[in-house]
Amino acid sequence: MLFPTGHRGAATPTPVAPSTGRLTPLGLDQVRITGGPWARRQEVNATATLAHIEHWLEREGWLGNFDLAVSGGLAEGRRGREFSDSEVYKLLEAMAWELGRRPDDDLRGRFDAIVARVAAAQEPDGYLGTRFGRPGQQPRYTDLEWGHELYCQGHLFQAAAARARTGGTDDLLVQVARRSADHVCATFGPDGNQGVCGHAEVEVGLAELGRALGEPRYLAQAALFVERRGHGTLADIEFGRSYYQDDVPVRDAEVLHGHAVRANYLAAGAVDVAVETGDTGLLDAVAGQWARAQARRTYVTGGQGSHHQDEAFGDDWVLPPDRAYSETCASVGSVMVSWRLLLARGGVEHADAIERALTNVVATSPAHDGQSFFYANTLHQRVPAEHVADDVVSKRAEASLRAPWFEVSCCPPNVARTFASLAAYVATVDDAGVQLHQYTPAEIRAELPSGERVGLDVVTDYPADGRVEVRVVAVPAGDWTLTLRVPAWSASARVRVDDGVVREVGPGLVAVPGPRTGGVVVLDLDTAPRFVVPDPHIDAVRGCVAVQRGPEVLCLESVDLEGAGLGPAGGGPDGGVDDVVVDASVPPWEVDGVVYVRAGRRGAGAGAGDSGDTDGVGWPYATAADVEPAPRPELHDVPLVAYHDWANRGPATMRVWLPTL
């Protein structure tokens, strides 16, 4: 049955509110992040990033396109790519979550003003879009492969679901989205256009709007779109139909494949459909695809997508660090899928994946000031990038310094909507009690399915410190359990209730039955820095190690080399990171919050080319017998930096995977 009467979470201010599942999400009205890195990210997002995005949308004319629709000037004056409408909708979603997190009159006024401009452009039949359908433009839905019409409306639906849950269903944005969704159902219903969009998104948007409004027709249409995909509905292209997941039906696919953002958005929508329809076969299929993609097609940072030309997953084990595309939006999509699977199944591996992607990709994209971004997230920068002007639109950045805006600027508003709604990913409830999935200083005031309440305060310096204190403020009258996540990266952990016995626990879930009011549950995780080795199938990094501290992947950045005695901080063979090798027999260590490794510059063996030097002159391959062993380099204590902090100190070279002696 779709959306039973009074289905849970209909008005909960959370991005995902399934009517059933193993766990129930807590919204922004029940969880508040109170400190630590994520609170700083949220503050910068609210005070700088939202206005930055709004400025660029206005400056580049993407907001103005809606005004042109009203005045009749779209055919001549429209600006931006075919999907530019979606960036406006993602900004509105970010604003809606921010208003739900912390009401603000100025932000509300800006939000309402943008919504009014969008609403004025809507056609009488509910269609909303600025690229197609008006005089002088291509007719509606005549380019489903590349037109992004349904994709854009899907982001409108997600924005409206956010506003319905933070401001009520009478909001103008919600009314606009309802008319648009009605139009989509009428146009693409069982007896209508049998096509699908070349970029998945409408599926997850329809499902979430249907949940927010209690409208089963929207979920039914999402299910139709999911089932239609994979039957060759879309035209074949140079990348193949796998690019937009139209090569094999969703429930028959073995692994996430094709364009990484498209794949994750489709998987998220498929989970929504499976959960609401009780389709365990579809849910099992997506869960298996997710697991195989995590095991074979995901970087150590949690990033996904190793192809530049088609922004796609590579084949199994194809994970070259210097060619990593690892688009920021793909990791936002990955979080969307992982969270839905966590709510449906409760697996700790899904919470681990969320932490990995948030910490090492989503948090890496924005600069510290929240006003420039990485589009892609390489794991090895060979050449220092040039400074990007703060008033210039960049091409899609592949491996350079962060840029303020791109011709394809899907990533900045995607980051903004994720940070604004971040508290909704911290904790869940079920009939037994409360589950804590992500560790950050927070206040949790949760209502259990029974209607009784639990109050918890989380106090921690995580991830700088592995100690997490959960102070119990209020408990229900009956039995209840607090469940804590011990991440897979923690080699050991200890849990203690009040001043009682300390329990040694391993990775997984730890149940703490019946903490009392006034009590304290302490979880100590092992955040000591450690070497990580790759699966031997990953040829590109064989013989290398990475360093991880808690959930944070670290990297070597060239600006730190001169101070460590390894030459100037510039690029090239004498100052870059490419010739640095690590002594893996000496474990990484930490002093005053800085992690160090023992490393030196690789010596040159003879035999290759004319001299065997590393100056790039001559043939770089030689007969093995002709190569003399390289001398052991002089070793130094070399500092590393958190990957999410790299490139905040100017142009630099960088690498995550470090060759060993």
N, C-alpha and C positions, 0 to 999 in steps of 0.2 A: 504494500500500500504506500502511495506517495504522500509524504507530509501528513501524518496523522494529526487529528485535531490537537492543538496545543503543543505541536512538536517543539522539542527542546531547542533552545538557541536561536529561535526566530528573531528575537530582538536583542540578542547578546552582541555587544560591540566587539566582534571578532571577525577576522577575514573568512573563517571557515566555520560553519555551524551546521553540521550534519544532524539529521533527525534521529539517527541511531549510530551505534558504534561501540567499540570497547571503552573509549574514554570520551569525556565531555570537555570541550575547551572552556577556559575562563577568559572573559573579555576584559577590555580596558577599564571597566567599572569594578573589576575584582582584583586586578593585578596592576601595581604601579611600580615601575623601576625607579629606585630612589638614589642611586649612586653608581660609581664605577664607570668603565669605558662605555657601556651602552647608554647610560644616562647622558654622558657627554655627547655621544653621537646624536641622541634625540634632541638635545638642546641646540646643537649646531644645525641640525635638520630644520628645527622649528624657526630659529632666528635668522638663518642665512640661506639654507638650501632652497626652501620653498619660494622665497622671494627671488632668488637667483634664477630658478626655473621659470617663474612667471615673467621675469624680465626678458629672458631669451625667447620665450614663446611669443611675447608681444613684439619684440624687436625683429624677429625673423618672419613675422606675419602669419604665424600658424594660428594664433588666436584671431587675428584679423580676417582669416578666411571665413569665419562664421558671420562676420559683419558683411563681407562681400556676398555671401549667400542671400542675405536680406536685401542688399542694394541692387543685386543683379549683375555684379561685376566679377563673378568667379571665373568665367571662361578666360578672361583676359588677365586677371590680377592674382589668381591663386598662387600661393607660394608654399614651398616645402614638398616633401615626398608624398606619395599616395597614402601613407599611414600617419601623416602628421597630426590628424585629429586625435589619434590614440594618446599622444603625449599630453594633450590638454586633459583628457579623461583621467590619465594616471595622476596628473597633478591634482585634479579634483578629488581623487580617491585619497591621496596623501593628505590633502587639506581636511577631508572629512574625518580621517583617523586622528589627525592632530586636534581637531575640534572636540572629538570624543575623549582624547587624552587630557586636554587642558583647554577649556573654552577660552576664546579670545575674540573680543568685539571687532578688532581690526581685521583679523583673519576671516572672521565670519562675513564681514562686508566685502572683502575681496573675493571670497568664495561665491557669494550670492551674485556678485557682478559678473563673474565668468559664466555661471550657470545661466543667467539671463541672456547673455550673448549666444550661448549654445542653444538654448530653448527657442530663441527667435529664428534660428536657421532650420528648425525641424519642419519637414513637409507635412501636409494635412493627413497623409496616410501613415505617418509615424516614421518614415524613412529619415535617417539623419546621417549626413556625410557631405563633405565639401569637394570630393574629387570626381564624382560621377553623377549623372542623371539630370543635370540642368542644361539649358540651351547652350550649345557650343561645347558640351562635354560628352564623353563616351557614355552610352546608356548604362543604367544600373546593372550590376551583376553580369557584365559581359567579359570580365577578366577575373574570374574567381582564382586563377593561379596566382596572380600578382597584385590584384586590386586592393586587397586588405579591407574590403568593406565590412565583412562580418567580423573580422579581427578588431577593427576599430569599435564596432558596436559592442563587442564582448567586453572591451575595457570600459565602455560606458556603463555596462551592466554591473561590473565589479565596483565602479565608483558609486553607483546608485545603491548597491547593497550596503556599502560602507556608510552612506548617508542615512539610509533607512534605519540602520542599527545605532547611529549616533545622534540623529536629528529627527527621526520619525518618518513615517511613510507619506505624510502630506507634503514633504519637501518638494520643490519644483524639480530638482534633478531626478528624484524618484518618479515623478509623473512623466517626465520626458523619457526616461528609460523604459517605463512600462509601455508607453506607446510604441517605442522602437521595438521592444521585444514582441509585442503583439504583431507588428508588421513582419518581423522575421518569421514568426510562427505561421502567419498567413501565407507568406511567400515561399517558405521552404518546408511546409508541413508535408504530411504523407502524400497528398495529391498535388503538391506544388513542385517547384524546382528541386530536382534531386541532387543538386550539387553540394559541395563542401567548400570551405574557404582554404586557400593555399597556406594560410598561417593559422594554426589552431589557436583559439582563445575564446571564441564565441561559446564553446561548449562549457568551459568553466564559468564564464560570465552568466550564461543562462541558468545554470544549476544554482549558483549562489544567489542570483536575483530571485529565482523561484523559491529558494529557502527563506530569504528575507521577507518575501511578500506572501508566502504560503500559496504559491500559484503553481499547481502541478503541470500545467501546459508547458511552462518553460523548461522544466526538467525533462518532459517527454521529448521536446524538440532537441535538447542537448543529447539525449539518448539516440535520436535519429541521426544526428551528425556523427556521433561516435561510430555507430554501426555502418554508416555509408562509407567511411574512410577505409582505404585499402583495397578498393575494387577498381582502381584505374579510372576514377571519375574525372580526375584532373589530367590535363595534357602532359605528355612526357616532356622532359626538359633535359638540358645537357648534364645536369647532376643526377638524373634519374628520378623516378617518382618517389624514391625513398627519401628524397630531400624534404618533401612535405608529407611523409608517412602515408602515401597513397599507394604503396606497393604491396602491402599485406594487411589484412584486417587486424584491428587492434588486438583482438583476443587471440590471434594466431602468431603474433610477433614474439620472437625469442628474447629480444634485448632492445633497449632504447636506441634508436638509430636515426640517421638523417640530421637535418638542422637541429641543433641541440636545444634551442629555445622552443621551437615548434614541438619537438618531441616531449619536452617536459610539460608544456602547457596542455598538450593533448592527454598525456598521462594523468595530469591532475583532473581534467574534466572527466576522464574515464573512471577514475576512482569515485568522483562525486556521483556519477550515474550508477556505478555498481553498488555503492552504499545505499542510495535512495531506492533502488529497485530490488535490492536483495540478491543481486547477481553475483554469487560467490565465484563463478567461473571467470567472469571478467575481472573481478578483484584479484583472484589468484594470478591471472595472466599479467596484470600490471605489476603486482608485487614481485613476480619472477623477473620481469624485464628490469625493474628497478635494481634488484639484487645483482643481476649479472652486469648491469652498467656500472654499479658501484665497485664491483670486484675487478672489472677488466677495462673500463673505459673512463675512469675518473682519476684525475691527478691527485697527488698527495695533499694538495690544498683544498680538495673538494671541487675544483673546477672541472668543467666538462666541455668537450669540443676541441679536437686537435687539428681540424682543417680550417685554413684561412679562406680559401676560395668559396666554400659553401657554408662556413660557420657550423660545421657538422661534427658529430662523433666520428672518430676513425674506427677502423676495425679493432678487434680485441687486442690489447697490449700496445696499440700505436699511441704512445704518449710522449712525444719528443718535447723536452722542456723549452728549447729555444724556438720552437714553432707552436707552442701552446697558444691556442686562441682563447679558450677559457673565458668566454664572454660573460660579463657581469650579469646580464639578463638570464643566461642559462643557469647560473647559480640561484638567482631569485626563483626561477622556475623549479629548480631542484628542491629548494626549501618548500615550495608549494606542494610538490608531490610527497616528499618525506613526511611533512606534517599531516597530510591527509591519510597516509598509510599508518602513521603513528596513532591517530585518532581511531582508525578502523580496527587496527590489530594490536596496538600497544607495544610493538617491538622496540627495545632499547636501541637497536641499530639505527632506527630512523631518527631518534633524537641525537645520536652521535653524528649522523650525516648532516643534520641541521646545524649543529655547532660548528662542524668543520667548514661548511660552506659559508656560513655567516662570518666566522672569525677570519677566514683566510682568503675570501674572494669578495663578498659583499662589502665588508669593512675596508677592503683594500682599494676599492674603486674611488671613493671620494678623498680628496685632500683633507688635511686637518681642518681647514676653514670651510669645508663643505661647498666650495665654489669651483672646483674643477674635478675631473673624473677620468678614470681609466674605462675605456670601452672593453678592451681585451686585457687579459692578465697573464702575461708571459711569466715563465719560471726561470728565464735566463736572458738577460739583456746584454748583448755583446758590445754594443756601441752606445756611448752616452747620447741621449736625445738632446735636441735643441729646445730651448725654452719656448713655450707656447704662449703667444700673446693673449692677454685676457679679454680682448675684444674681437677675436677672430674665430669664425666657425671652422672647425677642423674636419678633415676627412675622418673616416672611421679609424681611430688610433689602434694600431696593432701592438706596438711595443715601444711607446714613447713616454714622455711626461704627460701627466694628466692635462686634459684640455677643458676649457669652460663649457664648450658646446660642440656638437657634431652635426653634420648634415643628416645623420641618422642618430637621433638623440633619445633612443629608447631607454638607455641605462640610467641617466640622472633621475627621471621621475620614478623609475622602478626601484632605485635605491631609496628614494624619499618615501614612497608608500610603505616599503618594508620597515624602515626605521620608525615611522610614525605608528605602526601597528605592532611593534616588536614585543610589547608586554604580553600580547595575546599568545605568544609561543612559549611562555615560561612554565606554565603549570596547567594541569588538568584535574578533573575529579571523576570518581566513579562511585559505585555503591559502597565500596570499602573505605574510601577516604580521598586523600590528596596525593597527586604525583608531581614531583618537582623535576623538570626536564632540563632546564637551562639555569645556570648559576650566575646570579647577579644580585646586588643589593636590591631588595624588593619588599613591598608590603602586599600580602595576599589576604584578601577577605573573601573567602569562597563560600558559596552555597552548595551543599551536597544535594544529590538527587532526592534525598529524603526531606529537603527543606531546611535542615539544620545547618548551622554555620560553623566555619573553622577560620580562625585568624592566625596568620603566621607572619613573622618578620624575618627576612633573610639578611644576615650580616656577613659580608665577605669582601676580601680584596681580590677575589678571583678575576682573571686568571693569573695575576701576579703572585698569588698565594693560593694553595690548594685547600685551605681551611674554610669550610662553609658552616656557619652557625644558623640553625633554624630555631628561632625563639617562638614558643607557642603562646599565643595571646588569648585564644578562645578555642574550645573544643565542643563537639556535640555531646548530648547526654549519653548516647550509646557508644558501642565499640567503634573505633575508627583506626585507620592505618595511614601513616605517612610513608610514602615510597620515594626513595632517592635513587638517582642514576649514578652508577660508577662507570665512567667512560672507558671504552676499550683501550685508550692510550694509557690509563693509569695502571701501572704494573702491580700496585698494591694500594689498599685503602683501609681506613679504620673508621668505625662509627661508634659513637658513645652517646648514651642518653643520660642527661644530667651528670652526676658524678659516678655513674655505674661502671660496669665492666666494659672494657674496650673490645670490640669485635673486629677481627681481621676479615675483610671481605674482598672478593675479586670483582672484575668487571661484570656489569649486569645491573639488575635491580635489587635494591636492599629495602626490605619492608621493616618498618619500625612500628610495632603495634602500640596503640594507645598512649602517645605522649600526653602528659597532663598539662593543664593550664599553668603557665609560669615555668614550665620546663624548657630545657634546651637540648636539641639534638645536634651533635657535632659530627660532620663528615670531614675527614682529612684525606685528601687525594694526593697522590705522588706526582707533583708537577716538576720534578727534577728534569733538567734537559737530558736528552738521550739521542743517540743515533737511530735513524730509521733507514732500513735497507729495502730496495725495491724487489718485487717479484722478478725472478730471473727471466721471465718471458718479456719483460720490458727492455728490449735491446738498447734503447736510447740512453739509459742511465745505468747500464750494467757497470759495476766497478765503482759506483758512486754511493755516497750516503747523504741523507738530509738530516737536519737537526730539528727536533720538535721539543717545545717546552709546554707542558700541559696541552691545551688545544691549539696553541700557536705554532705554526710552521715558521722557522727562522730562515734568514738568507744572509749571504755575504754581499755587502755593498761596497763598491770601490772607494767611496769617500772615507772608509775606515781603514784602508790599507796602509796609507803613509804613516799614520800614528802607530800602526802595529809593526813598522819596520819592513814593509813589503813594497816600498817604492812610492812614487807620486800617485795622487788620487785620480789622475786623468785616465783616459782610455788607452787602448793600444797594448802591446805585449808587455810593456814595462809598468803599466799602471792599472790595467784592468783586472778582472777576476778570472780570466780564462786559464791562466797558468798556475793558479793556486791549487795546491793539493793538501789534503788533510791526513794527519796521522790518526787513523781510526783506532789504533791501540790505546789512545788516550781519550777516555770519555769526555764529552763536553762538560764544562763546569760553569757555575754562576757566581759572580761577585757583585754585590750591590745592585742586583737587578739586571746585570749585563751577562750574557752567555758568551763563553769563549771556547775556541777550539785550538788545537796545536796544528799549525799549518805553515807552509812555505811555498816558494815558487819552484815549479817543476824545472829540473835541469834538462838540457837538450842532449839527446843521444845522436850519435853520428850515423851516417849511412844514407839518409834520405836526401834527395836532391844533390846539390854540390857540397853541402857542408853539414847538413843535419840541423842547421839552426832553426829557430822559430820565427825567422824574419819574413816568412812567406815567400821566399825566392827559391825556385827550383821545384822539382817533382816531389810531392809530399809522401810518396810510398816507396818502400824499400824492401828488399829481401830480408827476411828475419835474421839470417845469419850475419848480415852486414851491419846490423844495428848494435851499437855499443850501449851497455846499460847507462842510464842517466845517473849522474851523481846524486846522492841523497841531499836534498836541499836543507839549508839552515832553517830551523823551525822557530816560530814565534807564537806568542799568544794573540790570537786574532779575534776581535769581537764580531758578533753577529747581531742582526737587528730583526725584529718581528717583520715578517713579510708584509703585513698590512700597513707597516710604517715606511716602507721603502719609497724612494723618490720624493720624499718630502724635504730633502736637503739640497735639491738641485740636481743637475744632470749627473748620471752615474751609470756604471755597469753593475750587474747584479746576477747572482745565480742562487738557486735553491739546492740543486743537486751538486755535491762537491766531490770531485775525483779523489781517490785515496792513494796513498803511497804504494 
